[in-house]
Amino acid sequence: MKSKKMIVYRILIVGALIVLQVTWLVLSLITFSNVSPAINAFFRIISIGALFVVINSRQNPAYKLAWAVPILIFPLLGGMMFVFFGTRQPSRKLREKLNASWEKIAPLTEQEPDIIEEVGRESETVYGQVRYLKDFANAPLWKNTQTKYFKSGEENFPYIVEELKKAEHFIFMEYFIIADGRMWDTILGILKEKAAAGLDVRLLYDDVGCLRLLPQGYYETMEEFGIKCEAFNPFVPFVSVVMNNRDHRKILVIDGDVGFTGGINLADEYINEKERFGYWKDTGIMLKGDAVWNLTVMFLHIWNALRPTDASFGNFRPHTYRQKDYGSDGYVQPYGDSPLDFENVGENVYLNIINTAKDYVYMFTPYLIIDNEIMTALTLAAKRGVDVRIVTPHIPDKKTAFMLTQSYYEQLMDGGVKIYEFEPGFIHAKCFVCDDRVATVGTVNLDYRSLYLHFECGVFLYRTSSVMDVKQDAVETIKKSIPVTRDMLKPVLQKVLIQAILKLFAPLF
């Protein structure tokens, strides 16, 4: 009870401080601009300069428009607001730490050339995808890996518990959300036991993701249990766009050869132990074998940026402790995405799947807040005869996000895309499956935050048994969903106006 009160107090104090800062900033700018014509002119020059920077940047056109409009409408304030909040990358200090960490671990992302060449002989389109992920996301393609797809959190959870109990050497965990309850209490109990037994147990959680759920300084509590713990990009009550860059990944690695990822966080709604928005539909995937190394690298990259721990990374390789031939269940390629560069890996994986689809592409997403590139790709695929289906929630977790999601329905349907709302509740899954050949399961939502601002991850699958499991899940989920029809899209003036404003500024948030 005490910790819950502390969380509430923290939220109230943080909210009040941010409101005061924004109010002070706006009033200060207005006051200074009225002091003299010279200061007024200075602010206008700043706005002109900001506009040129925006136009000539390498950012998405939607992002440019979202900044250009307020700069033009509010020439005194717009430029200064861009100066304060215009960057989309993490703070310089965090970038330097992450870059230094990556320089040490990047040489360990070598690729076995024969594996990629095998794919090249089978499919030119898939070859292009896996080459892209290797060359621009430093994500090797692997065989000797077994995959298991989970169509719900409650199906996934027992496997997590089972594999954690088997851990003999180390456990790495990286999650966006952790909350007290049956799921986390069960996992934490195992982590305590393993840490007490001498295993290397490490936990990364996102500080903003857990802002309403964990008390401040929760990592100190974990350290008392022998669990090494870090909070990513700790939240400070200061208005700054760098707080937008969150660690949205969900990664669990056990002994180097067992890994989990997907949309499932460590909170009871994800296993339907707690009901929030009807039935919570989520997905996950378990890997066993060589491909787990990619997940390990992603974790170690961020961990060693925050807490330089490892001089050598060889002890975390898949075959360090278990020399085992898992057999090749197709080709498996876990990949990460980062806001440190202008390479939008998550979006490009989705675009490549859509653009090369021949028969069908089915997808799950909790939010459908997309840029022109994805809109064009989806509608063009449908127009050339591909069966394009998107499943979104029927019961939303965020009303504004849901209103934005619905604002894209009409244009997509005009292009031939079929849209379904998951009637039993909220769908948090992020999956694509295409042509019975490829699929991706991960953390990347179809919204600007995931595509441009967050640290994300996913697993690209080619000719694995789990591809067909994803398809079967999609077919079953669509049967449980409501097809969106024209009658459901009757315009209401007030709603249309709100949606238009939200769409304009969506890239900024």
C-alpha positions as CSV (number, residue, x, y, z in Angstrom):
1,M,0.0,0.0,0.0
2,K,2.9,2.4,0.9
3,S,4.5,1.8,-2.5
4,K,1.3,2.5,-4.3
5,K,0.9,5.8,-2.5
6,M,4.5,6.7,-3.4
7,I,3.8,6.0,-7.0
8,V,0.6,8.2,-7.0
9,Y,2.6,11.1,-5.3
10,R,5.3,10.7,-7.8
11,I,2.9,11.0,-10.8
12,L,1.1,14.0,-9.3
13,I,4.4,15.9,-8.5
14,V,5.8,15.1,-11.9
15,G,2.6,16.2,-13.7
16,A,2.5,19.5,-11.7
17,L,6.1,20.3,-12.4
18,I,5.7,19.7,-16.2
19,V,2.6,21.9,-16.4
20,L,4.5,24.6,-14.5
21,Q,7.5,24.4,-16.8
22,V,5.4,24.6,-20.0
23,T,3.4,27.5,-18.6
24,W,6.6,29.3,-17.6
25,L,8.3,28.7,-20.9
26,V,5.3,30.0,-23.0
27,L,4.8,33.1,-20.8
28,S,8.5,33.8,-20.9
29,L,8.7,33.7,-24.6
30,I,5.7,35.9,-25.0
31,T,7.0,38.4,-22.4
32,F,10.5,38.6,-24.0
33,S,9.1,39.0,-27.5
34,N,7.1,42.1,-26.3
35,V,10.1,43.7,-24.6
36,S,11.5,45.3,-27.7
37,P,11.3,45.0,-31.5
38,A,14.8,43.6,-31.6
39,I,13.9,40.6,-29.5
40,N,10.7,40.1,-31.4
41,A,12.8,40.1,-34.7
42,F,15.3,37.7,-33.1
43,F,12.5,35.2,-32.4
44,R,11.2,35.5,-35.9
45,I,14.7,34.9,-37.3
46,I,14.9,31.8,-35.1
47,S,11.6,30.6,-36.5
48,I,12.8,31.1,-40.1
49,G,16.0,29.2,-39.4
50,A,14.0,26.4,-37.7
51,L,11.8,26.2,-40.8
52,F,14.8,25.8,-43.1
53,V,16.3,23.1,-40.8
54,V,13.0,21.2,-40.8
55,I,12.5,21.4,-44.5
56,N,16.1,20.2,-45.2
57,S,16.2,17.5,-42.6
58,R,16.2,13.8,-43.4
59,Q,13.1,13.2,-41.4
60,N,9.8,11.8,-42.7
61,P,7.6,14.4,-44.5
62,A,4.8,13.9,-42.0
63,Y,7.3,15.0,-39.2
64,K,8.3,18.0,-41.3
65,L,4.7,19.1,-41.8
66,A,3.9,18.6,-38.1
67,W,6.6,21.2,-37.2
68,A,6.2,23.5,-40.2
69,V,2.6,24.3,-39.3
70,P,3.1,25.6,-35.8
71,I,6.3,27.5,-36.8
72,L,4.3,29.3,-39.6
73,I,1.2,29.9,-37.4
74,F,3.2,31.0,-34.3
75,P,6.3,32.6,-35.7
76,L,7.3,34.0,-32.3
77,L,7.0,30.7,-30.4
78,G,7.3,28.0,-33.0
79,G,11.0,28.4,-33.7
80,M,11.9,28.4,-30.0
81,M,9.7,25.4,-29.4
82,F,11.6,23.6,-32.2
83,V,14.9,24.6,-30.6
84,F,13.8,23.0,-27.3
85,F,11.9,20.0,-28.5
86,G,12.8,19.5,-32.2
87,T,15.4,16.7,-31.8
88,R,14.2,13.1,-32.1
89,Q,17.3,11.4,-30.8
90,P,18.2,10.4,-27.2
91,S,20.3,12.8,-25.1
92,R,23.9,13.3,-26.2
93,K,25.2,11.6,-23.1
94,L,23.1,8.5,-23.7
95,R,24.0,8.4,-27.4
96,E,27.7,8.5,-26.5
97,K,27.3,5.6,-24.1
98,L,25.3,3.6,-26.5
99,N,27.7,4.2,-29.4
100,A,30.7,3.3,-27.3
101,S,29.0,0.1,-26.2
102,W,28.1,-0.8,-29.8
103,E,31.7,-0.3,-31.0
104,K,32.7,-3.1,-28.6
105,I,30.0,-5.6,-29.5
106,A,29.4,-4.9,-33.2
107,P,32.4,-7.1,-34.4
108,L,30.5,-10.1,-32.8
109,T,27.6,-9.8,-35.3
110,E,29.4,-11.7,-38.0
111,Q,27.4,-13.6,-40.6
112,E,27.9,-17.2,-41.8
113,P,27.8,-16.4,-45.6
114,D,26.5,-19.9,-46.6
115,I,23.2,-19.3,-44.8
116,I,22.4,-16.1,-46.6
117,E,23.4,-17.6,-49.9
118,E,21.1,-20.5,-49.4
119,V,18.2,-18.0,-49.1
120,G,19.4,-16.2,-52.2
121,R,19.1,-19.4,-54.2
122,E,15.5,-19.9,-53.0
123,S,14.1,-16.4,-53.2
124,E,15.4,-13.1,-54.5
125,T,12.8,-11.1,-52.5
126,V,13.5,-12.8,-49.2
127,Y,17.2,-12.5,-49.9
128,G,16.9,-8.8,-50.2
129,Q,15.1,-8.6,-46.8
130,V,17.7,-10.7,-44.9
131,R,20.6,-8.9,-46.6
132,Y,19.1,-5.6,-45.5
133,L,18.8,-6.7,-41.9
134,K,22.3,-8.0,-41.8
135,D,23.9,-4.9,-43.5
136,F,21.8,-2.2,-41.9
137,A,20.6,-3.6,-38.6
138,N,23.7,-5.8,-37.8
139,A,21.4,-8.8,-37.5
140,P,22.8,-12.1,-38.7
141,L,20.5,-14.7,-40.2
142,W,20.6,-18.1,-38.5
143,K,19.7,-21.8,-38.9
144,N,20.1,-24.4,-36.1
145,T,17.2,-22.7,-34.3
146,Q,13.8,-24.0,-33.2
147,T,10.9,-21.6,-32.9
148,K,7.6,-21.7,-31.0
149,Y,4.9,-19.2,-31.5
150,F,2.5,-18.2,-28.8
151,K,-0.9,-16.8,-29.6
152,S,-1.6,-15.5,-26.1
153,G,0.2,-14.3,-23.0
154,E,-1.3,-17.1,-20.9
155,E,0.0,-19.7,-23.4
156,N,3.5,-18.1,-23.3
157,F,3.8,-17.6,-19.5
158,P,4.2,-21.3,-18.5
159,Y,7.1,-21.7,-21.0
160,I,8.8,-18.6,-19.5
161,V,8.5,-20.0,-16.0
162,E,9.7,-23.5,-17.1
163,E,12.8,-22.1,-18.9
164,L,13.7,-19.7,-16.1
165,K,13.6,-22.6,-13.6
166,K,16.1,-24.5,-15.9
167,A,18.6,-21.6,-16.0
168,E,22.1,-22.6,-14.8
169,H,24.3,-19.7,-15.8
170,F,22.7,-16.4,-16.6
171,I,19.4,-14.7,-17.1
172,F,19.0,-11.4,-19.1
173,M,15.6,-9.5,-19.0
174,E,14.7,-6.3,-20.8
175,Y,11.1,-5.1,-20.6
176,F,9.1,-2.0,-21.2
177,I,6.5,-2.6,-18.4
178,I,6.8,-4.5,-15.1
179,A,3.9,-4.5,-12.6
180,D,3.2,-6.2,-9.3
181,G,0.9,-9.2,-9.7
182,R,0.9,-12.9,-10.3
183,M,3.0,-12.8,-13.4
184,W,5.8,-10.6,-12.0
185,D,5.7,-12.1,-8.5
186,T,6.1,-15.6,-10.0
187,I,9.1,-14.5,-12.2
188,L,10.7,-12.5,-9.4
189,G,10.6,-15.4,-7.0
190,I,12.6,-17.5,-9.5
191,L,15.0,-14.6,-10.2
192,K,15.7,-14.3,-6.5
193,E,16.4,-18.0,-6.2
194,K,18.7,-18.0,-9.2
195,A,20.6,-14.9,-8.0
196,A,21.0,-16.5,-4.6
197,A,22.4,-19.6,-6.3
198,G,25.1,-17.5,-7.9
199,L,23.7,-17.0,-11.4
200,D,24.3,-13.8,-13.3
201,V,20.8,-12.2,-13.2
202,R,20.3,-8.9,-15.0
203,L,17.1,-6.8,-15.4
204,L,16.5,-3.7,-17.6
205,Y,13.2,-1.9,-17.4
206,D,12.0,1.3,-18.9
207,D,11.5,4.0,-16.3
208,V,8.6,5.8,-18.1
209,G,6.9,2.5,-19.0
210,C,7.0,1.6,-15.3
211,L,6.3,5.2,-14.0
212,R,2.8,4.4,-12.8
213,L,3.6,0.8,-11.8
214,L,6.9,0.7,-9.8
215,P,8.2,3.0,-7.1
216,Q,11.0,5.3,-7.8
217,G,14.4,3.6,-7.4
218,Y,12.9,0.1,-7.8
219,Y,16.3,-1.0,-9.2
220,E,17.7,-0.6,-5.7
221,T,15.2,-3.1,-4.4
222,M,16.3,-5.6,-7.1
223,E,20.0,-5.1,-6.2
224,E,19.2,-6.1,-2.6
225,F,18.0,-9.4,-3.9
226,G,21.2,-9.9,-5.8
227,I,19.6,-9.0,-9.2
228,K,21.6,-6.5,-11.2
229,C,19.2,-3.9,-12.3
230,E,19.1,-0.7,-14.4
231,A,16.3,1.7,-15.3
232,F,16.6,2.9,-18.9
233,N,16.6,6.6,-19.6
234,P,15.3,7.6,-16.1
235,F,12.5,10.0,-16.1
236,V,13.1,13.5,-14.8
237,P,10.4,16.1,-14.3
238,F,11.8,18.4,-17.0
239,V,10.2,19.1,-20.3
240,S,12.4,17.4,-22.8
241,V,11.8,15.5,-26.0
242,V,14.5,13.0,-25.1
243,M,12.0,11.4,-22.7
244,N,10.2,10.2,-25.9
245,N,13.0,7.7,-26.6
246,R,11.9,4.7,-24.6
247,D,13.1,1.1,-24.5
248,H,10.0,-0.7,-25.8
249,R,11.7,-4.1,-26.3
250,K,10.7,-7.3,-24.6
251,I,13.7,-9.6,-24.4
252,L,14.4,-12.6,-22.2
253,V,17.6,-14.7,-22.7
254,I,18.5,-17.8,-20.6
255,D,22.0,-19.3,-20.8
256,G,22.5,-18.0,-24.2
257,D,20.5,-20.5,-26.2
258,V,16.9,-19.8,-25.1
259,G,15.2,-16.5,-25.9
260,F,11.8,-14.9,-25.8
261,T,10.3,-11.8,-27.4
262,G,7.0,-10.4,-28.6
263,G,4.4,-8.0,-27.4
264,I,4.1,-9.5,-23.9
265,N,5.2,-7.4,-20.9
266,L,5.4,-8.5,-17.3
267,A,2.0,-7.5,-16.0
268,D,-1.2,-9.5,-15.2
269,E,-3.3,-8.1,-18.1
270,Y,-0.9,-9.7,-20.6
271,I,-1.8,-13.1,-19.3
272,N,-5.5,-12.2,-18.7
273,E,-5.1,-12.7,-15.0
274,K,-6.4,-9.1,-14.8
275,E,-9.1,-7.7,-17.1
276,R,-8.6,-4.1,-18.3
277,F,-10.0,-3.8,-21.8
278,G,-11.9,-7.1,-22.3
279,Y,-9.8,-10.0,-23.4
280,W,-6.1,-9.0,-23.9
281,K,-4.8,-10.6,-27.1
282,D,-1.0,-10.7,-27.4
283,T,1.6,-12.8,-29.1
284,G,5.1,-14.0,-28.4
285,I,7.8,-16.3,-29.7
286,M,10.4,-18.6,-28.1
287,L,13.7,-19.3,-29.8
288,K,16.1,-22.2,-29.0
289,G,19.5,-22.3,-30.7
290,D,21.9,-20.0,-32.6
291,A,19.5,-17.1,-33.4
292,V,19.2,-16.3,-29.6
293,W,22.6,-14.6,-30.0
294,N,21.0,-11.7,-31.7
295,L,18.7,-11.1,-28.7
296,T,21.7,-11.4,-26.4
297,V,23.6,-8.8,-28.4
298,M,20.7,-6.4,-28.2
299,F,20.5,-6.7,-24.5
300,L,24.3,-6.4,-23.9
301,H,24.4,-3.3,-26.1
302,I,22.1,-1.3,-23.8
303,W,23.3,-3.0,-20.6
304,N,26.9,-2.2,-21.1
305,A,26.0,1.4,-22.1
306,L,24.3,1.9,-18.8
307,R,26.6,-0.3,-16.7
308,P,29.9,-1.3,-18.3
309,T,30.2,-4.8,-17.1
310,D,31.6,-7.1,-19.7
311,A,35.2,-7.1,-21.1
312,S,34.4,-10.2,-23.1
313,F,31.1,-11.5,-24.5
314,G,32.2,-15.0,-25.4
315,N,30.6,-16.5,-22.3
316,F,27.2,-15.6,-23.6
317,R,27.3,-17.4,-26.9
318,P,24.6,-20.0,-27.5
319,H,27.0,-23.0,-27.4
320,T,29.1,-21.9,-24.5
321,Y,27.3,-24.1,-22.0
322,R,25.3,-26.5,-24.3
323,Q,26.9,-27.9,-27.4
324,K,23.6,-28.9,-29.0
325,D,22.3,-29.3,-32.5
326,Y,18.8,-27.9,-32.4
327,G,18.1,-28.7,-36.0
328,S,17.1,-26.1,-38.6
329,D,13.5,-25.0,-38.5
330,G,13.8,-22.7,-41.4
331,Y,15.7,-19.4,-41.1
332,V,15.5,-17.1,-38.1
333,Q,16.7,-13.5,-37.9
334,P,16.0,-11.5,-34.7
335,Y,16.6,-7.7,-35.3
336,G,16.6,-4.5,-33.4
337,D,15.7,-0.9,-34.2
338,S,17.1,2.2,-32.6
339,P,16.4,6.0,-32.8
340,L,20.2,6.6,-32.9
341,D,20.2,6.7,-36.7
342,F,17.9,7.4,-39.6
343,E,17.5,3.8,-40.5
344,N,13.9,2.9,-39.7
345,V,14.5,-0.8,-39.5
346,G,11.1,-1.8,-38.1
347,E,9.2,0.2,-40.7
348,N,11.4,-1.1,-43.5
349,V,10.9,-4.7,-42.5
350,Y,7.1,-4.1,-42.7
351,L,7.4,-2.3,-46.1
352,N,9.5,-5.1,-47.6
353,I,6.9,-7.7,-46.6
354,I,4.0,-5.6,-48.0
355,N,5.8,-4.7,-51.2
356,T,6.9,-8.2,-52.0
357,A,3.6,-9.9,-51.1
358,K,1.9,-11.9,-53.9
359,D,-1.1,-13.7,-52.3
360,Y,-1.8,-12.2,-48.9
361,V,-0.5,-10.3,-45.9
362,Y,-2.2,-10.3,-42.5
363,M,-1.2,-8.1,-39.6
364,F,-2.0,-7.4,-36.0
365,T,-1.4,-4.0,-34.5
366,P,-2.8,-2.2,-31.4
367,Y,-2.4,1.2,-33.1
368,L,-2.7,2.1,-36.8
369,I,-1.1,5.6,-37.0
370,I,0.9,5.4,-40.2
371,D,2.8,7.6,-42.6
372,N,2.3,8.0,-46.3
373,E,4.9,5.3,-47.1
374,I,3.0,2.5,-45.3
375,M,-0.4,3.8,-46.5
376,T,0.8,3.7,-50.1
377,A,2.4,0.3,-49.7
378,L,-0.8,-1.2,-48.2
379,T,-3.2,0.2,-50.7
380,L,-0.9,-0.6,-53.7
381,A,-0.6,-4.2,-52.5
382,A,-4.4,-4.5,-52.3
383,K,-4.8,-2.9,-55.7
384,R,-2.5,-5.4,-57.3
385,G,-4.7,-8.3,-55.9
386,V,-3.0,-9.1,-52.6
387,D,-5.4,-10.0,-49.8
388,V,-4.4,-7.3,-47.2
389,R,-6.0,-7.6,-43.8
390,I,-5.4,-5.6,-40.7
391,V,-6.7,-6.4,-37.2
392,T,-7.0,-3.6,-34.6
393,P,-8.7,-3.5,-31.2
394,H,-12.4,-3.1,-30.7
395,I,-11.9,-2.1,-27.1
396,P,-9.0,0.5,-27.0
397,D,-6.6,1.2,-24.2
398,K,-6.2,4.8,-25.3
399,K,-9.1,6.8,-26.7
400,T,-7.1,9.3,-28.6
401,A,-4.9,6.6,-30.2
402,F,-8.0,4.7,-31.2
403,M,-9.6,7.8,-32.7
404,L,-6.4,8.3,-34.7
405,T,-6.4,4.6,-35.8
406,Q,-10.0,4.9,-37.0
407,S,-9.1,8.0,-39.0
408,Y,-7.1,5.9,-41.4
409,Y,-9.8,3.3,-42.1
410,E,-11.6,5.1,-45.0
411,Q,-8.5,5.7,-47.1
412,L,-7.3,2.1,-46.5
413,M,-10.6,0.7,-47.4
414,D,-10.8,2.9,-50.5
415,G,-7.6,1.2,-51.6
416,G,-9.0,-2.3,-51.0
417,V,-7.6,-3.1,-47.6
418,K,-9.8,-5.1,-45.3
419,I,-9.9,-4.0,-41.7
420,Y,-11.2,-5.9,-38.6
421,E,-11.6,-4.9,-35.0
422,F,-10.9,-7.7,-32.5
423,E,-14.3,-7.9,-30.8
424,P,-13.4,-9.7,-27.5
425,G,-11.2,-6.8,-26.4
426,F,-7.8,-5.3,-26.9
427,I,-5.2,-6.7,-29.3
428,H,-1.6,-5.7,-28.3
429,A,0.1,-8.1,-30.8
430,K,2.5,-6.9,-33.4
431,C,2.7,-9.6,-36.1
432,F,2.9,-9.8,-39.9
433,V,2.5,-13.0,-41.9
434,C,2.7,-13.3,-45.7
435,D,2.3,-15.9,-48.4
436,D,2.9,-18.9,-46.2
437,R,6.6,-18.1,-46.3
438,V,7.5,-15.2,-44.1
439,A,6.4,-13.6,-40.8
440,T,7.6,-11.2,-38.2
441,V,6.8,-11.2,-34.5
442,G,8.0,-8.5,-32.2
443,T,7.4,-5.2,-30.4
444,V,7.0,-2.8,-33.3
445,N,3.6,-1.1,-33.4
446,L,2.3,0.6,-36.6
447,D,2.6,4.0,-35.1
448,Y,5.1,6.8,-35.1
449,R,6.5,6.1,-31.6
450,S,7.5,2.6,-32.5
451,L,8.6,3.3,-36.0
452,Y,10.7,6.4,-35.2
453,L,11.3,7.0,-31.5
454,H,11.6,3.8,-29.5
455,F,14.2,1.0,-29.2
456,E,12.4,-2.0,-30.6
457,C,13.0,-5.5,-31.7
458,G,11.4,-8.4,-33.7
459,V,12.1,-11.8,-35.2
460,F,12.0,-12.3,-39.0
461,L,11.0,-15.8,-39.9
462,Y,11.4,-17.6,-43.2
463,R,10.0,-21.1,-43.9
464,T,9.8,-22.0,-40.2
465,S,6.9,-24.0,-38.8
466,S,6.0,-21.0,-36.7
467,V,5.1,-19.0,-39.9
468,M,2.1,-21.2,-40.4
469,D,1.2,-21.0,-36.7
470,V,1.1,-17.2,-37.1
471,K,-1.1,-17.6,-40.1
472,Q,-3.5,-20.0,-38.3
473,D,-3.7,-17.5,-35.4
474,A,-4.5,-14.7,-37.8
475,V,-7.3,-16.7,-39.5
476,E,-8.8,-17.6,-36.1
477,T,-8.5,-14.0,-34.8
478,I,-10.1,-12.6,-37.9
479,K,-13.1,-14.9,-37.3
480,K,-13.5,-13.4,-33.8
481,S,-13.3,-9.8,-35.2
482,I,-15.8,-7.4,-36.6
483,P,-15.3,-6.4,-40.3
484,V,-15.2,-2.6,-40.6
485,T,-17.9,-1.4,-43.0
486,R,-18.8,1.9,-44.6
487,D,-21.7,2.2,-42.3
488,M,-19.4,2.3,-39.3
489,L,-17.5,5.2,-40.8
490,K,-20.3,7.8,-41.0
491,P,-18.6,11.1,-40.4
492,V,-19.4,13.3,-37.4
493,L,-18.1,16.8,-37.8
494,Q,-16.6,17.2,-34.3
495,K,-14.9,13.8,-34.5
496,V,-13.5,14.5,-38.0
497,L,-12.0,17.8,-36.8
498,I,-10.4,16.2,-33.8
499,Q,-9.0,13.4,-36.0
500,A,-7.6,16.0,-38.5
501,I,-5.7,17.8,-35.7
502,L,-4.5,14.6,-34.2
503,K,-3.2,13.3,-37.5
504,L,-1.3,16.5,-38.2
505,F,0.6,16.4,-34.9
506,A,0.8,12.6,-34.5
507,P,4.5,12.4,-35.7
508,L,5.6,14.6,-32.8
509,F,4.2,12.4,-30.1
